[in-house]
C-alpha cells in the first residue's frame, strides 16, 4: 500500500504497555523526504534499511524524576499504517 502523506502518520512509543510518546511525523525536527534525499546522496538504500529519525517529545530523561529503561522492559514503537517494532531490553 502507498501512503499519500507520511507527515500525517502518528508515531507512538510504549514501554511495558504504557504510552510514553505520542505525536505525528510532521512534528519531527527533520522531515522524512529531506532525510531520505540527504542520505541517498552518499549511500544506496537496500531492502530493510532503517533511518533513525530521532524521537518525539517524551523521553524518559526529561521526566521528573527521570525514567530510564531497565532490563526486561518491553518497548514498542508504532507508526500507524506501517506497523509495530517490538524489542525487549536485555
MMTF fields as JSON, N, C-alpha, C and O atoms, coordinates in Angstrom:
{
  "mmtfVersion": "1.0.0",
  "mmtfProducer": "UNKNOWN",
  "numBonds": 359,
  "numAtoms": 360,
  "numGroups": 90,
  "numChains": 1,
  "numModels": 1,
  "chainsPerModel": [1],
  "groupsPerChain": [90],
  "chainIdList": ["A"],
  "bondAtomList": [4, 2, 8, 6, 12, 10, 16, 14, 20, 18, 24, 22, 28, 26, 32, 30, 36, 34, 40, 38, 44, 42, 48, 46, 52, 50, 56, 54, 60, 58, 64, 62, 68, 66, 72, 70, 76, 74, 80, 78, 84, 82, 88, 86, 92, 90, 96, 94, 100, 98, 104, 102, 108, 106, 112, 110, 116, 114, 120, 118, 124, 122, 128, 126, 132, 130, 136, 134, 140, 138, 144, 142, 148, 146, 152, 150, 156, 154, 160, 158, 164, 162, 168, 166, 172, 170, 176, 174, 180, 178, 184, 182, 188, 186, 192, 190, 196, 194, 200, 198, 204, 202, 208, 206, 212, 210, 216, 214, 220, 218, 224, 222, 228, 226, 232, 230, 236, 234, 240, 238, 244, 242, 248, 246, 252, 250, 256, 254, 260, 258, 264, 262, 268, 266, 272, 270, 276, 274, 280, 278, 284, 282, 288, 286, 292, 290, 296, 294, 300, 298, 304, 302, 308, 306, 312, 310, 316, 314, 320, 318, 324, 322, 328, 326, 332, 330, 336, 334, 340, 338, 344, 342, 348, 346, 352, 350, 356, 354],
  "bondOrderList": [1, 1, 1, 1, 1, 1, 1, 1, 1, 1, 1, 1, 1, 1, 1, 1, 1, 1, 1, 1, 1, 1, 1, 1, 1, 1, 1, 1, 1, 1, 1, 1, 1, 1, 1, 1, 1, 1, 1, 1, 1, 1, 1, 1, 1, 1, 1, 1, 1, 1, 1, 1, 1, 1, 1, 1, 1, 1, 1, 1, 1, 1, 1, 1, 1, 1, 1, 1, 1, 1, 1, 1, 1, 1, 1, 1, 1, 1, 1, 1, 1, 1, 1, 1, 1, 1, 1, 1, 1],
  "groupList": [{"groupName": "UNK", "atomNameList": ["N", "CA", "C", "O"], "elementList": ["N", "C", "C", "O"], "formalChargeList": [0, 0, 0, 0], "bondAtomList": [1, 0, 2, 1, 3, 2], "bondOrderList": [1, 1, 2], "singleLetterCode": "X", "chemCompType": "L-PEPTIDE LINKING"}],
  "groupTypeList": [0, 0, 0, 0, 0, 0, 0, 0, 0, 0, 0, 0, 0, 0, 0, 0, 0, 0, 0, 0, 0, 0, 0, 0, 0, 0, 0, 0, 0, 0, 0, 0, 0, 0, 0, 0, 0, 0, 0, 0, 0, 0, 0, 0, 0, 0, 0, 0, 0, 0, 0, 0, 0, 0, 0, 0, 0, 0, 0, 0, 0, 0, 0, 0, 0, 0, 0, 0, 0, 0, 0, 0, 0, 0, 0, 0, 0, 0, 0, 0, 0, 0, 0, 0, 0, 0, 0, 0, 0, 0],
  "groupIdList": [1, 2, 3, 4, 5, 6, 7, 8, 9, 10, 11, 12, 13, 14, 15, 16, 17, 18, 19, 20, 21, 22, 23, 24, 25, 26, 27, 28, 29, 30, 31, 32, 33, 34, 35, 36, 37, 38, 39, 40, 41, 42, 43, 44, 45, 46, 47, 48, 49, 50, 51, 52, 53, 54, 55, 56, 57, 58, 59, 60, 61, 62, 63, 64, 65, 66, 67, 68, 69, 70, 71, 72, 73, 74, 75, 76, 77, 78, 79, 80, 81, 82, 83, 84, 85, 86, 87, 88, 89, 90],
  "secStructList": [7, 7, 7, 1, 7, 4, 4, 4, 7, 3, 3, 3, 3, 3, 3, 6, 6, 3, 3, 3, 3, 3, 3, 3, 4, 4, 4, 1, 1, 1, 7, 2, 2, 2, 2, 2, 2, 2, 2, 2, 6, 6, 7, 7, 7, 7, 6, 6, 7, 7, 7, 7, 7, 7, 7, 7, 1, 7, 7, 4, 4, 4, 1, 1, 1, 7, 7, 7, 7, 7, 6, 6, 7, 3, 3, 3, 3, 3, 3, 6, 6, 6, 3, 3, 3, 3, 3, 3, 7, 7],
  "xCoordList": [0.832, 0.0, 0.872, 1.975, 0.358, 1.077, 0.502, -0.677, 1.345, 0.931, 1.085, 2.182, -0.025, -0.011, 0.846, 1.63, 0.707, 1.424, 1.921, 1.159, 3.198, 3.752, 3.7, 3.693, 3.662, 3.664, 2.397, 2.372, 1.343, 0.081, 0.002, -0.979, 1.038, 1.025, 1.406, 2.28, 0.728, 1.005, 2.125, 2.153, 3.052, 4.125, 3.982, 3.799, 4.069, 3.846, 4.867, 5.191, 5.371, 6.287, 5.638, 5.127, 5.676, 5.134, 6.228, 7.018, 6.259, 7.175, 6.307, 5.559, 6.422, 5.609, 4.123, 3.393, 3.683, 2.278, 1.851, 0.742, 2.698, 2.377, 2.877, 4.054, 1.985, 2.378, 3.292, 2.934, 4.481, 5.462, 5.598, 5.897, 5.379, 5.479, 4.337, 4.008, 3.739, 2.676, 2.663, 2.429, 2.914, 2.993, 2.758, 2.358, 3.007, 2.867, 4.207, 5.024, 4.417, 5.664, 5.966, 7.13, 4.945, 5.153, 5.842, 6.382, 5.83, 6.434, 7.896, 8.519, 8.461, 9.883, 10.705, 10.244, 11.897, 12.735, 13.117, 13.083, 13.481, 13.864, 12.784, 12.375, 12.315, 11.257, 11.821, 12.966, 10.995, 11.411, 11.915, 12.989, 11.187, 11.703, 13.092, 13.929, 13.342, 14.652, 15.729, 16.838, 15.407, 16.358, 16.731, 17.908, 15.723, 15.977, 16.828, 17.776, 16.5, 17.256, 18.712, 19.626, 18.919, 20.279, 21.102, 22.244, 20.52, 21.244, 21.546, 22.632, 20.598, 20.783, 21.856, 22.257, 22.316, 23.41, 24.746, 25.687, 24.827, 26.101, 26.034, 27.066, 24.839, 24.723, 23.507, 22.595, 23.499, 22.367, 21.56, 22.109, 20.267, 19.413, 19.194, 19.053, 19.168, 18.899, 17.624, 17.215, 17.005, 15.815, 16.087, 17.123, 15.154, 15.196, 16.121, 16.32, 16.695, 17.462, 16.546, 15.354, 17.108, 16.359, 17.021, 18.247, 16.204, 16.703, 16.289, 15.102, 17.254, 16.954, 16.664, 17.551, 15.427, 14.985, 15.07, 14.876, 15.352, 15.23, 13.911, 13.358, 13.407, 12.256, 11.35, 11.825, 10.052, 9.175, 9.378, 10.14, 8.705, 8.793, 8.366, 7.539, 8.94, 8.533, 9.624, 9.333, 10.883, 11.973, 12.062, 11.761, 12.479, 12.496, 13.36, 13.023, 14.478, 15.383, 14.722, 15.113, 13.715, 13.019, 11.911, 11.316, 11.628, 10.6, 11.143, 12.353, 10.233, 10.642, 9.986, 8.795, 10.705, 12.126, 12.354, 11.411, 13.599, 13.908, 13.526, 13.64, 13.074, 12.69, 13.583, 13.629, 14.284, 15.209, 14.712, 14.007, 15.086, 14.77, 15.619, 16.749, 15.048, 15.794, 15.642, 14.763, 16.5, 16.483, 15.083, 14.464, 14.604, 13.284, 12.174, 11.098, 12.411, 11.389, 11.07, 11.956, 9.795, 9.347, 8.971, 8.102, 9.635, 9.457, 8.7, 9.014, 7.709, 7.003, 7.029, 6.7, 7.419, 7.346, 6.42, 6.693, 5.327, 4.326, 4.151, 4.043, 4.126, 3.73, 2.495, 2.539, 1.391, 0.144, 0.311, 1.066, -0.387, -0.376, 0.943, 1.053, 1.948, 3.226, 3.438, 3.71, 3.318, 3.471, 4.102, 4.275, 4.446, 4.999, 6.353, 6.495, 7.341, 8.654, 8.692, 8.494, 8.948, 8.971, 10.37, 11.008, 10.835, 12.134, 12.034, 11.243, 12.855, 12.954, 14.365, 15.341, 14.467, 15.768, 16.442, 15.855, 17.67, 18.402, 18.935, 19.573],
  "yCoordList": [-1.19, 0.0, 1.246, 1.257, 2.28, 3.55, 4.477, 4.399, 5.337, 6.332, 7.689, 8.071, 8.418, 9.699, 10.747, 11.436, 10.871, 11.92, 11.36, 11.261, 10.994, 10.391, 11.343, 10.894, 12.64, 13.6, 13.509, 13.987, 12.898, 12.779, 11.516, 11.3, 10.68, 9.429, 9.659, 10.467, 8.932, 9.01, 8.039, 6.913, 8.477, 7.623, 7.574, 8.598, 6.368, 6.2, 5.219, 4.214, 5.52, 4.625, 4.203, 5.025, 2.888, 2.345, 1.555, 0.851, 1.682, 0.911, 0.086, 0.627, -1.23, -2.147, -1.809, -1.882, -1.436, -1.139, 0.284, 0.682, 1.059, 2.446, 3.388, 3.356, 4.224, 5.181, 6.233, 6.91, 6.362, 7.347, 8.5, 9.627, 8.215, 9.245, 9.041, 7.907, 10.126, 10.059, 11.383, 12.44, 11.316, 12.534, 12.164, 11.043, 13.109, 12.881, 13.119, 13.913, 12.418, 12.529, 13.992, 14.391, 14.78, 16.191, 16.988, 18.064, 16.473, 17.182, 16.83, 17.388, 15.915, 15.602, 16.798, 17.57, 16.963, 18.113, 18.091, 19.127, 16.914, 16.786, 16.014, 14.941, 16.553, 15.873, 14.673, 14.684, 13.652, 12.381, 12.528, 12.012, 13.208, 13.332, 13.975, 13.555, 14.979, 15.633, 14.675, 14.644, 13.901, 12.917, 11.9, 11.599, 11.374, 10.385, 10.987, 10.358, 12.193, 12.863, 13.074, 12.791, 13.566, 13.844, 12.56, 12.503, 11.545, 10.285, 9.617, 9.07, 9.657, 8.959, 9.599, 9.017, 10.779, 11.405, 10.724, 10.837, 10.017, 9.392, 7.873, 7.223, 7.297, 5.835, 5.356, 6.132, 4.096, 3.477, 2.701, 1.887, 2.952, 2.226, 0.802, 0.555, -0.121, -1.53, -1.924, -1.255, -3.005, -3.515, -3.702, -4.24, -3.257, -3.388, -2.385, -2.478, -1.432, -0.367, 0.441, 0.593, 0.948, 1.745, 3.104, 3.202, 4.162, 5.512, 5.906, 5.906, 6.236, 6.701, 8.196, 8.992, 8.572, 9.953, 10.798, 12.013, 10.188, 10.921, 10.541, 9.485, 11.356, 10.961, 12.151, 13.283, 11.907, 12.998, 13.297, 12.613, 14.296, 14.668, 13.503, 12.68, 13.443, 12.44, 11.473, 10.422, 11.807, 10.911, 10.853, 11.827, 9.703, 9.466, 10.412, 10.754, 10.847, 11.743, 13.094, 13.8, 13.454, 14.72, 14.652, 15.674, 13.447, 13.286, 13.761, 13.872, 14.037, 14.47, 13.563, 13.722, 12.629, 12.323, 11.601, 11.073, 11.579, 10.889, 9.404, 8.768, 8.873, 7.463, 6.814, 7.264, 5.769, 5.1, 3.696, 3.08, 3.198, 1.824, 0.896, 1.221, -0.277, -1.249, -2.642, -2.885, -3.53, -4.901, -5.5, -5.413, -6.103, -6.726, -5.85, -6.355, -4.536, -3.644, -4.047, -4.427, -3.958, -4.262, -2.955, -2.22, -2.679, -1.428, -1.708, -2.659, -0.883, -0.942, 0.449, 1.437, 0.519, 1.765, 1.489, 0.616, 2.235, 2.006, 3.246, 4.363, 3.035, 4.075, 3.538, 2.495, 4.262, 3.77, 3.494, 4.182, 2.502, 2.059, 1.401, 0.895, 1.404, 0.767, -0.468, -1.547, -0.329, -1.486, -1.147, 0.019, -2.21, -2.077, -2.778, -3.918, -2.083, -2.654, -2.956, -2.064, -4.22, -4.629, -5.096, -5.848, -4.642, -5.061, -5.215, -4.543, -6.117, -6.3, -5.914, -6.342, -5.097, -4.661, -5.842, -6.466, -6.132, -7.273, -6.926, -7.759],
  "zCoordList": [0.0, 0.0, 0.0, 0.547, -0.617, -0.62, 0.443, 0.788, 0.943, 1.927, 1.268, 0.861, 1.163, 0.463, 1.154, 0.502, 2.456, 3.186, 4.513, 5.475, 4.563, 5.786, 6.974, 8.12, 6.723, 7.836, 8.679, 9.813, 8.134, 8.864, 9.712, 10.425, 9.635, 10.391, 11.847, 12.162, 12.722, 14.157, 14.502, 14.005, 15.358, 15.871, 17.386, 18.045, 17.919, 19.351, 19.915, 19.282, 21.108, 21.813, 23.122, 23.882, 23.363, 24.606, 25.328, 24.699, 26.64, 27.482, 28.425, 29.239, 28.301, 29.113, 29.016, 30.004, 27.806, 27.549, 27.867, 27.51, 28.526, 28.884, 27.792, 27.431, 27.268, 26.235, 26.838, 27.802, 26.255, 26.724, 25.739, 26.133, 24.456, 23.427, 22.442, 22.092, 22.0, 21.01, 20.259, 20.845, 18.96, 18.158, 16.698, 16.382, 15.83, 14.392, 13.716, 14.182, 12.615, 11.863, 11.53, 11.506, 11.278, 10.911, 12.021, 11.762, 13.247, 14.373, 14.61, 15.514, 13.819, 13.95, 13.486, 12.645, 14.011, 13.665, 12.19, 11.524, 11.674, 10.263, 9.524, 9.967, 8.394, 7.66, 6.892, 6.441, 6.759, 6.17, 4.73, 4.421, 3.837, 2.465, 2.403, 1.605, 3.23, 3.257, 3.776, 3.244, 4.807, 5.325, 4.248, 4.053, 3.552, 2.502, 1.401, 0.931, 0.991, -0.068, 0.338, -0.437, 1.54, 2.016, 2.14, 1.686, 2.75, 2.944, 1.609, 1.421, 0.684, -0.596, -1.478, -2.486, -1.107, -1.859, -1.568, -2.353, -0.439, -0.068, 0.04, 0.208, -0.053, 0.019, -0.751, -1.036, -1.081, -1.756, -0.726, 0.017, -0.682, 0.244, -0.247, -1.445, 0.694, 0.418, 1.158, 2.107, 0.72, 1.382, 2.869, 3.259, 3.685, 5.149, 5.827, 7.038, 5.098, 5.74, 6.657, 6.386, 7.724, 8.695, 8.831, 8.897, 8.874, 9.113, 10.53, 10.854, 11.362, 12.713, 12.638, 12.33, 12.918, 12.735, 13.989, 13.93, 15.101, 16.353, 16.99, 16.679, 17.853, 18.653, 18.956, 19.04, 19.12, 19.554, 21.042, 21.724, 21.517, 22.933, 23.816, 23.423, 25.009, 25.977, 26.385, 26.955, 26.105, 26.506, 28.03, 28.719, 28.539, 29.982, 30.777, 31.91, 30.201, 30.94, 31.219, 32.149, 30.409, 30.602, 31.64, 31.983, 32.146, 33.177, 34.524, 34.716, 35.443, 36.773, 37.803, 38.07, 38.387, 38.196, 36.866, 36.277, 36.395, 35.138, 35.208, 36.256, 34.079, 33.982, 32.934, 31.789, 33.316, 32.405, 32.085, 32.883, 30.912, 30.56, 31.412, 31.774, 31.729, 32.531, 31.926, 31.099, 32.35, 31.862, 32.009, 33.069, 30.933, 30.943, 30.393, 30.071, 30.277, 29.716, 28.282, 27.516, 27.933, 26.576, 25.888, 26.357, 24.775, 24.047, 22.754, 22.038, 22.459, 21.182, 20.559, 21.215, 19.301, 18.546, 17.372, 16.548, 17.3, 16.262, 15.398, 15.905, 14.106, 13.16, 12.46, 11.808, 12.6, 12.03, 10.533, 9.846, 10.05, 8.651, 8.233, 7.117, 9.124, 8.791, 9.652, 9.125, 10.963, 11.832, 13.164, 13.518, 13.901, 15.248, 15.306, 14.864, 15.857, 16.138, 17.63, 18.455, 17.975, 19.382, 19.761, 19.024, 20.919, 21.445, 22.951, 23.614, 23.477, 24.922, 25.332, 24.716, 26.383, 26.878, 27.586, 28.469, 27.189, 27.778, 29.146, 29.789]
}
